[in-house]
């Protein structure tokens, strides 16, 4: 597998993990995931 173009293929869904190699993109993904979970937690 190529390091830059790693793909996860599950039933036609492809997820490109190339941008996650960059620290800023990884931090933004963590911010988005934590926002979604905390928003649903505090909305209850």
N, C-alpha and C positions, 0 to 999 in steps of 0.2 A: 504494500500500500504506500502511496505517496504521502509524505508528511503534511503537505499543504492541503491537498484535496482529499481529506478523509471524509467519507460519506457513510452514514448509517442508512441502510435501505430496509424499510419494513413496510410491506404491503403498499409499495408505490410512493411512500413518503421519504423524501431525501432531506437530510439535515447537514448543511455544510459547516464543519467545525473549524474551518480555516480562520475566520475572524476571531475565534476564541483564543488563538495563539497570542493575540495582542492584549497586553494587560488592561488597557482602557476599555476595550470591548468586553472583556471578562468581568470587569467591575460593573459595567452598565447592565450586563445580564444579571449579576447578583442583585443589583439595586431593583431591577424590574421584578425579579422573583420575590424578593423580600417585600416589596410594595404590595404585590398581589396577595401574599399570605397575610401580611399585617392588616391590609385593608379589609379582607374578609373576616379576620379575627375581631377587629374593633367594630365592625358593622353589626355584630350580633348583639 
